[in-house]
Every structure is written in structure tokens, then in C-alpha cells.
Amino acid sequence: MITPFTGAGALDLDGAQALAARLVAEGCDGLVLNGTTGESPTTTDAEKTELITAVREAVGDRASLVAGVGSADTRHTVELALAAGKAGADGVLVVTPYYSRPPQEAVEAHFRQVADASELPVMLYDIPGRTGTRIEPETMLRLAGHPHIVAVKDCSYDFLGTQKVLAHTELAYYAGCDEHVLALYAVGAAGCVSTVANAVPAHMAAVLDAFDAGDTVRARELQLRATPLIEAMMGAGLPGTVTAKALLARLGLPAGPVRAPLLPAGRETADGLLALYEELAAA
């Protein structure tokens, strides 16, 4: 979920509650807060906690809340994980440490230290395109034995490695790239963590629902129908946060500006996103 801000750039808790309620009403059974799309690198620890508390008040027990707590500092990650639990999160999303490019031994030690300290279930976040370091399948296989490590948000773009882990562990995999939702679900993923669902939650939920109902033709049709919007939001050279907020603003939904160093989408981009949204909605 995006993190809505006011026009002045402050945290918009009323907007966050309204957006969360809409997402749940339209098919999301879980929400990820303070993640990549939520601009977590630019929000303070206090803002992260306030957001979790506010969204929990809005959705109650109608959806699970997973809070992003990752940072480049293991100690800080542990602090964020503990704070997330106190604020009402059901689980924590822990990204691979970034910038320092730790070797796999250090990556594994980082996740174990966080999981040992956390009272909440841990979802590992494998996104090497942003962190510079991936979680190798062999590392994932070892981490799967930790009782608190239960899930993975997969943005690795390594289908073979992902299938290897799926075949040999009980980890619940979630597609973190919208273009991979159906492909990963078909080989055993548990669901998706979708940026595009900020705008079209019911459509992305329908992809999974159709597959669950055994209507694979319908699931494929829905996934492919969303491709133009997915490409525009995720593959146009702009971060998904920027495009998601631009589209939500055009739809009159809570969004607000992005925080620096990100820049807002231009009018032409926003117009194009709205046109694709309307095309998908009319299909």
C-alpha cells in the first residue's frame, strides 16, 4: 500500500485509513505497510508506527497487516520489528540489507537475528534489483528451518530458484512483481504483494480467485488484460510509487505527493495511466 501524504508532505492518516478500507472492501485480505511502494526510506520510525496503528484501527481484523521493517542496519531492523508488533502488525517484511552488499553468510545471519528477536512471523523480501544483493536459493532453504520465517516476497526474477525453494520448503511465496502474479501462483505461490492493486484491487484479486476456482482460462485472460496497466505502472522507467500515486490522485483517492528524492509523474504520464485504468475497468 502507498503511504498517503498531505499536500504539505505530512503523513495523511485519515487518507491511509480510507485507502486501506477501500482495498480490503475490494478484495485484499492483507496489506503491506511501510514497504517499497510505501516510501519507507523516507518515513520516520514514528511515522511508520503511526501508520500501522491507524490502519489497524481502520480495518480491524478484516485483513492481515504486514509491516516493512527492513533497513541496512540489523540493529535498527530489530527495533522496527519490535515496534511494529506493538503497533498492531501481524507480521514483518524484512528486506535484504542494502548498500553494504553483504555475502550470503551475513545475509543469513541478519535474517536469523531479526527472526530470533521478533515475536511476529517474518516475510523475507528478495529484491536484488534494489538492494544489490539477493537471497540465494540455498540460503533460503536454510532460513526456511527457522520457526519465525514463514514467507517470502519474491522480486528475484529467478523462476528456477523460486521453484526450487517452493518444492523443498513450506515457505509461503508471494509474487512481488505484478507481471509474475499468475505465473508464480500456478506453481504454488500463496498470493501476491501488488503495487497495481492500489488502483485495481478487485481485478488483481479476481486473477487469483479464478485460478482457485479452476478457471485457468479466465485467470489467464484477467492477468493479460491487466498487462498494459502493469507495464505503464511498473515498466515505464518510473518507480511504482510514483505511478501509483499519480493514478490514485486522478481517481480522487488518497495519495498526495511523493517525498524527495522522488519526483511526481508528469501530466502526460498521469493522463496515460488514467486512460489505461478506464480501459481495464470497461473490459
C-alpha positions in Angstrom: 0.0 0.0 0.0 1.2 3.5 -0.7 1.7 5.9 2.2 -0.6 8.9 1.6 0.8 12.3 2.4 -0.9 15.7 2.7 -0.2 18.5 0.2 2.4 19.7 2.6 4.1 16.3 2.7 3.0 15.2 6.2 1.6 11.8 6.9 -2.1 11.6 6.0 -3.5 9.1 8.4 -7.1 9.8 7.5 -6.3 9.2 3.9 -4.4 6.0 4.8 -7.4 4.7 6.7 -9.8 5.5 3.8 -7.5 3.8 1.3 -6.9 0.7 3.5 -10.7 0.3 4.0 -11.2 0.5 0.2 -8.5 -2.0 -0.5 -10.0 -4.5 1.9 -13.5 -3.9 0.7 -12.4 -4.7 -2.8 -10.7 -8.0 -2.2 -7.4 -7.5 -0.4 -7.1 -9.9 2.6 -3.8 -8.5 3.6 -2.0 -5.2 3.4 1.8 -4.4 3.4 2.6 -1.1 5.0 5.9 0.7 5.0 7.3 -1.2 2.1 8.9 -0.1 -1.2 5.7 1.3 -2.6 5.0 2.9 0.8 8.2 5.0 0.5 9.7 3.5 3.7 13.2 5.0 3.1 11.7 8.5 3.5 9.4 7.9 6.5 10.5 8.2 10.1 10.3 5.4 12.7 7.4 7.3 14.4 5.5 7.7 11.1 5.9 4.0 10.4 4.4 3.2 13.8 1.6 5.7 13.5 0.6 4.3 10.1 0.4 0.8 11.4 -1.8 1.9 14.3 -4.1 4.0 12.1 -4.6 1.2 9.5 -5.2 -1.4 12.2 -8.0 0.9 13.6 -9.5 1.2 10.1 -9.5 -2.5 9.0 -9.7 -4.3 12.4 -9.4 -8.0 11.9 -10.7 -8.0 8.3 -7.2 -8.1 6.9 -3.7 -9.1 8.0 -1.1 -6.3 8.3 2.5 -6.9 7.3 4.8 -4.1 8.2 8.0 -3.4 6.3 10.9 -3.1 8.8 13.9 -3.6 6.7 17.0 -1.4 6.8 20.7 -1.6 6.1 21.3 -1.9 9.8 20.4 -5.2 11.6 20.0 -3.5 15.0 17.7 -0.9 13.5 15.7 -3.6 11.7 15.2 -5.4 15.0 14.0 -2.2 16.7 11.5 -1.6 13.9 10.2 -5.2 14.1 9.6 -4.9 17.8 7.8 -1.5 17.3 5.7 -2.9 14.5 4.4 -5.7 16.8 3.5 -3.2 19.5 1.6 -1.0 16.9 -0.6 -3.9 15.8 1.1 -5.6 12.9 0.5 -9.3 12.2 3.9 -9.9 10.6 7.0 -8.1 9.4 8.6 -7.8 5.9 12.4 -7.8 6.1 14.4 -6.8 3.0 17.9 -7.9 2.3 20.4 -5.4 3.7 21.3 -2.9 1.0 24.2 -0.8 0.0 26.8 -2.8 2.0 26.3 -5.8 -0.3 26.9 -8.5 2.4 27.9 -12.0 1.4 25.3 -14.8 1.9 26.7 -15.8 5.3 26.0 -12.3 6.5 22.6 -12.1 4.8 21.6 -15.3 6.6 22.9 -14.1 9.9 20.9 -10.8 9.5 17.6 -12.6 8.9 18.2 -15.0 11.7 19.0 -12.2 14.2 15.8 -10.4 13.2 13.7 -13.5 13.3 15.1 -14.5 16.7 14.2 -11.1 18.2 10.8 -10.8 16.5 7.6 -12.1 18.1 5.9 -11.8 14.7 6.1 -14.1 11.6 8.8 -12.9 9.2 8.4 -12.5 5.5 11.7 -12.3 3.7 12.0 -9.8 0.9 14.2 -10.8 -2.1 14.6 -7.8 -4.4 18.2 -7.7 -5.7 17.4 -5.1 -8.3 17.1 -2.6 -5.5 19.3 -3.9 -2.7 22.2 -5.1 -4.8 22.2 -8.5 -3.0 19.8 -11.4 -3.5 18.9 -14.2 -1.2 20.3 -17.2 -2.9 18.1 -20.3 -3.1 20.5 -22.3 -0.9 20.3 -19.5 1.7 16.5 -19.5 1.5 16.5 -23.3 2.0 18.5 -22.9 5.3 16.4 -20.0 6.5 13.2 -22.0 5.9 14.0 -24.0 9.0 13.7 -21.0 11.3 10.3 -21.2 13.1 9.6 -17.5 12.7 10.5 -17.3 9.0 7.3 -18.3 7.1 7.0 -16.3 3.9 8.8 -14.7 1.0 8.0 -11.7 -1.1 9.7 -12.6 -4.4 11.1 -10.0 -6.7 14.1 -12.1 -7.7 13.2 -12.7 -11.3 14.6 -16.2 -10.8 11.8 -18.6 -11.6 14.0 -21.6 -11.4 15.4 -20.7 -8.0 11.9 -19.8 -6.7 10.5 -23.2 -7.8 13.4 -25.0 -6.2 12.6 -23.4 -2.8 8.8 -23.9 -3.3 9.5 -27.6 -4.0 11.5 -28.2 -0.8 10.1 -25.9 1.8 6.8 -24.8 3.4 7.5 -21.1 2.8 4.6 -19.1 1.6 5.7 -17.3 -1.5 4.1 -14.0 -2.7 4.7 -12.6 -6.1 6.2 -9.1 -5.7 6.1 -8.2 -9.4 2.7 -7.8 -10.9 3.6 -9.3 -14.2 4.5 -12.6 -12.3 1.3 -12.9 -10.2 -0.3 -15.7 -12.2 2.9 -17.5 -13.2 4.1 -17.8 -9.6 0.6 -18.7 -8.3 0.4 -21.5 -10.8 3.5 -23.2 -9.3 2.4 -22.9 -5.7 2.7 -19.3 -4.5 0.3 -18.2 -1.8 -0.6 -14.9 -3.4 0.9 -11.6 -4.4 2.0 -8.3 -2.9 0.8 -6.0 -5.7 1.6 -2.3 -6.5 -1.0 -2.2 -9.2 -3.7 -3.4 -6.7 -3.5 0.1 -5.1 -5.6 1.1 -8.1 -7.3 -2.1 -9.2 -7.6 -4.4 -6.1 -10.7 -6.2 -7.3 -9.1 -7.1 -10.6 -5.9 -8.5 -9.1 -7.9 -10.5 -6.6 -10.0 -11.8 -9.4 -7.0 -13.3 -11.1 -6.3 -15.5 -8.1 -9.9 -16.2 -7.4 -10.4 -17.5 -11.0 -7.4 -19.8 -10.6 -8.6 -21.1 -7.3 -12.0 -21.9 -8.9 -10.2 -24.0 -11.5 -10.9 -21.5 -14.3 -7.4 -21.1 -15.6 -8.5 -19.7 -18.9 -10.3 -16.9 -17.1 -7.3 -16.3 -14.8 -5.0 -16.0 -17.8 -7.4 -13.6 -19.5 -7.5 -11.4 -16.4 -3.8 -11.4 -16.0 -3.1 -10.5 -19.6 -5.9 -7.9 -19.6 -4.0 -6.1 -16.8 -0.7 -6.2 -18.7 -0.9 -2.7 -20.3 -1.6 -1.0 -16.9 1.1 -3.1 -15.3 3.6 -2.1 -17.9 2.7 1.5 -17.6 2.9 1.5 -13.8 5.9 -0.8 -13.4 7.9 -0.7 -16.6 7.9 2.9 -17.8 11.1 4.0 -16.1 9.3 5.4 -13.1 9.1 3.8 -9.6 5.8 2.2 -9.0 5.2 4.5 -6.0 5.2 7.5 -8.4 2.8 6.0 -10.9 0.5 4.6 -8.3 0.2 7.9 -6.6 -0.4 9.7 -9.9 -3.2 7.3 -10.8 -4.8 7.3 -7.4 -4.8 11.1 -7.5 -6.6 11.1 -10.8 -9.2 8.8 -9.4 -9.8 11.1 -6.5 -8.3 8.7 -3.9 -5.9 9.5 -1.1 -2.3 9.7 -2.4 -0.6 13.1 -2.1 2.9 13.9 -3.3 5.9 11.6 -3.2 8.8 12.5 -1.0 12.2 13.6 -2.3 14.3 12.3 -3.9 11.4 11.0 -5.9 9.6 13.4 -8.3 5.9 13.4 -9.2 4.8 12.0 -12.6 4.1 14.5 -15.3 0.7 15.3 -16.6 1.1 13.2 -19.8 2.1 10.1 -17.7 -0.9 10.6 -15.4 -3.2 11.0 -18.4 -1.9 7.8 -19.9 -2.4 5.9 -16.6 -5.9 7.1 -16.3 -6.7 6.0 -19.9 -5.4 2.5 -19.3 -7.3 2.3 -16.0 -10.5 3.2 -17.7 -9.8 0.7 -20.5 -9.3 -2.1 -18.0 -12.4 -1.1 -16.0 -14.5 -1.1 -19.1 -13.3 -4.5 -20.3 
